[in-house]
Amino acid sequence: MSQFFQIHPENPQPRLIKQAVDILRGGGVIVYPTDSSYALGCAMGNKTGVERIRRLRRLDDKHNFTLACCDLSQLGLFAKVDTTAFRLLKAHVPGPYTFILDATREVPRILMHPKRRTIGLRVPGAPIAQALLSELGEPMMTASLILPGEDLPMSDPYDMRPVLEHQVDLIIDGGYGGLEASTVISLVDGRPEVLRTGCGDPAPFLDQA
């Protein structure tokens, strides 16, 4: 049965953040709030955790997994970022966007798109997510908490408990979450392409396309 932490959305309690990161480092899968919606997360190198999230979401092998990073400099270790991409990223992170970029060798193979060797990356601005990533010291593999057959992410942590308590190790209650996932922008071919419109405004990227 999963644990359930109530963490303040603006001033996360360090003791609870540390306990949550201990669960991540111990191989756990967590539910946590981002600046778009609630998401599933596990440590980047946790192959079992990745497979648990894949089964929970019923994702196929073509799904672009995402690494949540604490800042732009960390993101740059895991993606190939040219000058144009860097300018766009600098203007829009942290924020409710996921960017698809060519992966570097630092990215575990299990997380890359099998054919294109790309990876999704985002820098969430939510204080709880930032506190988790800062304490963890490395990116976290993440996927929006959209269950099979549903179009919208789960938003109420108290609704999550009966559904997910045997499938994840920790649910973080940071208040009601958003009902839209992040906006997904591909920067792979040099020109921005909006792949999914979510809660991040796509207009700045349409102007660049």
Sequence and secondary structure as in RCSB ss.txt:
>XXXX:A:sequence
MSQFFQIHPENPQPRLIKQAVDILRGGGVIVYPTDSSYALGCAMGNKTGVERIRRLRRLDDKHNFTLACCDLSQL
GLFAKVDTTAFRLLKAHVPGPYTFILDATREVPRILMHPKRRTIGLRVPGAPIAQALLSELGEPMMTASLILPGE
DLPMSDPYDMRPVLEHQVDLIIDGGYGGLEASTVISLVDGRPEVLRTGCGDPAPFLDQA
>XXXX:A:secstr
  EEEE  SSS  HHHHHHHHHHHHTT  EEEE SSSEEEEEETT HHHHHHHHHHHT  TT   EEE SSHHHH
HHHB   HHHHHHHHHH SSSEEEEEEB TTS GGGS TTT EEEEE    HHHHHHHHHH S EEEEE   TT 
SS    HHHHHHHHTTT SEEEE S   SS  EEEE TTSS EEEE  SS  HHHHTT 
